[in-house]
């Protein structure tokens, strides 16, 4: 009579899958790695080495954003997906660039409608006057917009 012996499989490696994206707008500029899971490590422990400190990093676990103040309390489980990406920021001046853009569009719209009306009211509808006024309004308008929204 033959006896069946149980087969004991080797345990699956306990890994964490990680992606470090160095440019949020270029999906190819990243490093994909697997990290051995250690039950006693926190997220801060995992992030301690490979991240350059001069950037502001956004960190997510399984698709959820983890704020930096929680990195030392969050623990990872085997099979978790860790995503680390440079947090994109606007240029200098923050929201002033948006305000400047909207104001410049408004200046151009005003110039489009105001130039012929002013030329008709003050210069008898002269096309030369309309052209000069049409060029003057955006010039003065852009000067004022840049003056008021300077960083």
C-alpha positions in Angstrom: 0.0 0.0 0.0 1.3 3.4 -0.9 1.1 6.3 1.4 0.5 9.8 0.2 2.8 12.4 1.8 1.7 16.1 1.9 3.8 18.4 -0.2 4.9 21.5 1.7 5.3 24.4 -0.7 7.9 27.0 -0.1 6.3 30.1 1.3 5.6 32.9 -1.2 8.0 35.8 -0.7 6.4 38.7 1.1 6.9 41.7 -1.1 5.8 45.2 -1.4 5.5 46.6 -4.9 6.8 50.1 -5.3 7.0 52.7 -8.0 9.1 55.9 -7.5 8.0 58.5 -10.1 10.5 61.3 -10.5 8.4 63.3 -12.9 4.6 63.3 -12.5 4.2 64.2 -16.2 6.5 61.6 -17.6 5.4 58.0 -16.8 8.7 56.6 -18.1 10.8 58.6 -15.6 10.3 56.1 -12.8 11.9 53.2 -10.9 9.8 50.1 -10.3 11.1 47.9 -7.4 9.9 45.2 -5.1 10.8 45.5 -1.4 10.9 42.6 1.1 8.2 43.2 3.6 9.2 43.6 7.3 6.3 43.6 9.8 8.1 45.9 12.2 8.8 48.7 9.6 6.6 51.8 9.1 6.2 53.7 5.9 8.8 56.2 7.1 11.3 53.4 7.5 10.7 52.3 3.9 11.0 55.8 2.6 14.2 56.5 4.5 16.7 55.8 1.7 16.1 56.3 -1.9 14.3 59.7 -2.0 16.2 62.9 -2.7 15.3 65.4 0.0 15.2 68.5 -2.2 11.8 67.5 -3.6 8.3 67.5 -2.1 7.0 63.9 -2.4 3.5 62.5 -2.5 3.2 59.0 -1.1 0.3 56.6 -1.7 -0.4 53.1 -0.5 -2.8 51.1 -2.5 -4.1 54.2 -4.3 -4.7 56.3 -1.1 -2.6 59.4 -0.4 -0.7 59.3 2.9 0.2 62.7 4.4 3.8 63.0 5.7 2.6 63.4 9.3 1.3 59.8 9.2 4.3 58.2 7.6 5.7 57.1 11.0 2.5 55.3 12.0 1.4 53.6 8.8 2.6 50.0 8.3 2.5 48.1 5.1 1.2 44.6 4.4 2.6 42.0 2.0 1.3 42.7 -1.5 0.7 46.4 -0.9 1.4 48.8 -3.7 3.5 51.8 -2.7 3.6 54.8 -5.0 6.0 57.7 -4.5 5.9 60.7 -6.8 7.3 64.2 -6.9 4.4 66.5 -6.1 4.0 69.0 -8.9 3.9 72.7 -8.0 3.1 75.8 -9.9 5.6 78.4 -10.8 6.6 81.3 -8.5 3.7 83.3 -7.4 1.3 80.4 -7.0 -2.2 81.3 -8.1 -1.2 84.7 -9.4 -0.3 83.1 -12.8 -3.9 82.0 -13.2 -5.1 85.4 -12.3 -2.7 87.0 -14.7 -3.8 84.7 -17.5 -7.5 85.5 -16.9 -6.8 89.2 -16.7 -4.9 89.2 -20.0 -7.8 87.4 -21.7 -10.1 90.0 -20.4 -7.9 92.8 -21.7 -7.9 91.2 -25.2 -11.7 90.9 -25.2 -12.1 94.5 -24.2 -9.6 95.6 -26.9 -11.5 93.6 -29.5 -14.8 95.3 -28.8 -13.6 98.7 -27.5 -11.2 99.7 -30.3 -13.8 100.0 -33.1 -16.3 101.7 -30.7 -13.8 104.3 -29.5 -12.6 104.9 -33.1 -16.2 105.4 -34.2 -17.0 107.7 -31.3 -13.9 109.9 -31.4 -12.3 109.6 -34.8 -15.3 109.1 -37.2 -14.8 105.4 -37.6 -11.3 105.6 -39.0 -9.7 102.2 -39.5 -6.2 103.6 -38.7 -7.6 105.0 -35.4 -9.2 101.6 -34.7 -5.8 99.9 -35.3 -3.9 102.3 -33.1 -6.5 102.0 -30.3 -6.6 98.2 -30.8 -2.8 98.1 -30.3 -2.7 100.6 -27.4 -5.4 98.9 -25.2 -3.5 95.5 -24.9 -0.2 97.3 -24.4 -1.4 99.4 -21.5 -3.6 96.6 -20.2 -0.7 94.1 -20.1 1.5 96.6 -18.3 -1.2 97.2 -15.7 -1.9 93.4 -15.3 1.8 92.6 -14.8 2.1 95.6 -12.4 -0.8 94.4 -10.3 0.0 90.7 -10.3 3.8 90.9 -9.9 5.2 88.1 -7.7 
